[in-house]
Amino acid sequence: MRLLLKLSGEQLAGDNPRGFDIERAKWIAAEVHKAQDTGAEVVVTVGAGNFVRGEYFAGANVRQVTADNMGMLAIVINTLALADVFNSVGVQAAVLSNIRADQVVDQYTHRRALSHLAKGRVVIVGGGTGRPYVTSDSAAVSLALELDCDVVLKATKVDGVFDSDPEKNPAAKKINAMSLSEAVENPKIKVMDKAALGLAADFNKPIVVFELLKEGNIRKIAEGKTVGTRIE
């Protein structure tokens, strides 16, 4: 099985409001390694909210294109740090970028990514799609399609998709499974942007929305067990 794990920038900040939390990254590395122990291959993409949010900067004085480029560069920063942490704890990882930055990171190519996976490495891809006006969620689904990943794992703070915000409504009910078309059409489903969900629906790529910080969740998904909410 080949997994695409999508992490948010906020998750990489740990319990801090901003920045990169080394201990959180070590914990994620250990969880990814457990999935690898099942024979699964793992591709990782991340967001950049712990450093730069494009929508915060975009406005009258900073163009949307510039703000999006800033966000993609911040993603590269996250992936560089994450790969080093993975390697430091014995989880072999290679970082590739869709933004050209040859002095610090190898350029992403389909062949290069597959070569690293074949050698048992976690492939961590930064730079989004390399183009503005595309979210990191859409970049994750696109990458999962390109690398023929079996499923997209969307890591969140809660155990799947709920009918309302469980952090605001204690009576919120978890949805164990739903269709991609329903996720696209239902305005209450905001776990991923609609463009990402629509792309997944176009190519029937399943998505599992799960709680990142529950130990063993990534391994369970690799084993085919029911975790979080499956959208397919």
C-alpha positions in Angstrom: 0.0 0.0 0.0 1.2 3.5 -0.8 -0.1 6.3 1.5 -0.2 10.1 1.0 -0.1 11.8 4.4 -1.2 15.4 4.4 -0.1 17.4 7.5 -1.0 21.0 8.3 1.6 23.6 9.3 -0.2 24.1 12.6 0.4 20.4 13.4 4.1 20.9 12.9 4.1 23.8 15.3 3.1 21.4 18.1 1.5 23.2 21.0 3.2 26.5 20.0 1.3 29.2 18.2 4.0 29.3 15.4 7.3 27.8 14.4 8.4 24.1 14.1 8.3 21.7 17.0 11.1 19.2 16.8 9.5 16.8 19.4 6.2 16.8 17.4 8.1 16.0 14.3 9.9 13.1 16.0 6.5 11.7 17.1 5.2 11.9 13.6 8.3 10.1 12.3 7.7 7.3 14.8 4.1 7.0 13.7 5.1 6.9 10.0 7.7 4.2 10.7 5.0 2.0 12.3 3.1 2.3 9.0 6.2 1.4 7.1 6.6 -1.7 9.2 3.5 -3.1 7.6 5.1 -2.8 4.2 3.5 0.5 3.3 5.2 3.2 1.3 4.7 6.8 2.6 4.6 10.1 0.8 4.2 13.2 3.0 3.1 16.7 2.1 2.6 19.7 4.5 1.0 23.1 4.8 2.7 26.3 6.0 0.3 27.8 8.4 3.0 27.6 11.2 5.1 30.2 9.2 3.1 31.9 6.5 -0.6 32.0 5.6 -1.1 33.3 2.1 -4.6 34.6 2.7 -3.3 36.7 5.6 -0.8 38.5 3.4 -2.9 38.8 0.2 -4.4 42.2 -0.1 -3.9 45.7 -1.4 -0.2 45.8 -0.7 0.8 42.2 -1.3 -0.5 40.5 -4.5 -2.2 37.1 -4.3 0.5 35.7 -6.5 3.2 36.9 -4.1 1.4 35.7 -1.0 0.9 32.2 -2.5 4.6 32.0 -3.5 5.5 33.0 0.1 3.3 30.1 1.3 4.9 27.6 -1.0 8.4 28.7 0.1 7.4 28.3 3.7 6.2 24.7 2.9 9.7 24.0 1.6 11.1 25.2 4.9 8.8 22.8 6.7 9.8 19.9 4.5 13.5 20.5 4.9 13.2 20.4 8.7 10.9 17.5 8.7 13.2 15.4 6.5 16.1 16.1 8.7 14.2 15.1 11.8 13.0 11.9 10.2 16.6 11.0 9.2 17.9 11.9 12.7 15.7 9.3 14.3 16.4 6.6 11.8 13.5 7.0 9.5 15.0 7.4 6.0 13.5 10.3 4.2 14.1 12.3 1.1 12.8 15.8 0.5 11.8 17.0 -3.0 10.5 20.4 -4.0 8.1 21.7 -6.7 9.8 25.1 -6.2 13.2 25.3 -7.8 15.8 25.9 -5.0 18.7 23.8 -6.2 21.1 25.0 -3.6 19.1 23.5 -0.7 16.7 20.8 -2.1 16.4 18.4 -5.1 13.8 19.3 -7.7 10.7 17.0 -7.6 10.3 14.6 -10.5 8.0 11.7 -10.8 10.9 9.3 -11.5 13.0 10.6 -8.6 10.1 10.2 -6.2 9.5 6.6 -7.3 13.2 5.8 -7.0 13.3 7.0 -3.4 10.1 5.0 -2.5 11.6 1.9 -4.1 14.6 2.3 -1.7 12.3 2.4 1.3 12.5 6.1 2.0 9.7 8.4 3.0 9.3 10.9 0.3 8.5 14.4 1.6 7.4 16.8 -1.1 7.4 20.6 -0.6 6.4 23.7 -2.6 2.7 22.8 -3.2 2.1 22.5 -6.9 4.7 25.2 -7.6 1.9 27.4 -8.9 -0.2 30.1 -7.1 -3.9 29.9 -6.6 -3.7 26.2 -5.6 -4.1 25.1 -2.0 -1.8 22.6 -0.3 -4.8 20.2 0.0 -5.2 20.3 -3.8 -1.5 19.8 -4.2 -1.7 16.7 -1.9 -4.5 15.1 -3.9 -2.7 15.9 -7.2 0.5 14.3 -5.9 -1.4 11.2 -4.6 -2.8 10.8 -8.1 0.5 11.2 -9.8 2.3 8.7 -7.6 -0.6 6.3 -7.6 -1.1 6.4 -3.9 -3.9 4.1 -2.6 -5.4 6.7 -0.3 -5.0 10.3 0.9 -4.6 10.6 4.7 -5.8 14.0 5.9 -4.5 14.5 9.4 -6.7 16.7 11.7 -7.3 17.5 15.4 -10.4 15.3 15.7 -11.4 11.8 14.9 -12.8 12.3 11.4 -15.7 14.3 9.9 -18.6 15.4 12.1 -22.0 16.9 11.3 -20.9 20.1 13.2 -17.8 21.4 14.8 -17.1 19.0 17.7 -14.9 21.6 19.5 -17.9 23.9 19.6 -20.8 21.4 19.8 -20.3 18.5 22.3 -23.3 16.8 20.7 -21.7 16.7 17.2 -22.0 13.3 15.6 -19.2 11.6 13.8 -19.7 10.5 10.2 -17.9 7.1 9.7 -18.2 7.1 5.9 -19.5 9.3 3.1 -19.2 9.7 -0.6 -16.8 12.0 -2.3 -19.7 13.6 -4.2 -21.5 14.3 -0.9 -18.3 15.8 0.5 -18.1 18.1 -2.5 -21.8 19.1 -2.5 -22.3 19.6 1.3 -21.3 23.1 2.3 -20.8 22.0 5.9 -17.9 19.7 5.0 -14.9 21.9 5.3 -12.2 19.4 6.2 -10.6 20.0 2.8 -11.2 22.7 0.2 -13.8 21.8 -2.5 -11.2 21.9 -5.3 -9.2 19.1 -3.6 -12.4 17.1 -2.9 -13.5 17.6 -6.5 -10.2 16.4 -7.9 -10.4 13.3 -5.7 -14.0 12.7 -6.8 -13.0 13.1 -10.5 -10.5 10.2 -10.1 -12.2 8.2 -7.4 -9.3 8.7 -5.0 -10.4 7.8 -1.4 -9.6 10.1 1.5 -9.4 9.2 5.2 -9.8 12.0 7.6 -8.3 11.0 11.0 -6.9 12.2 14.3 -3.1 12.7 13.9 -2.2 12.6 17.6 -3.9 9.2 18.4 -1.0 6.7 18.5 -1.1 4.0 15.9 -3.7 5.6 13.7 -1.5 5.8 10.6 -0.4 2.1 11.0 -4.1 1.0 11.4 -5.0 2.8 8.1 -2.0 1.0 6.4 -3.4 -2.3 7.7 -6.8 -1.5 6.2 -8.5 -1.0 9.6 -11.3 1.5 10.1 -10.0 4.9 11.4 -11.7 8.3 11.3 -13.9 9.0 8.4 -13.5 7.4 5.0 -14.6 9.5 2.0 -14.8 7.5 -1.3 
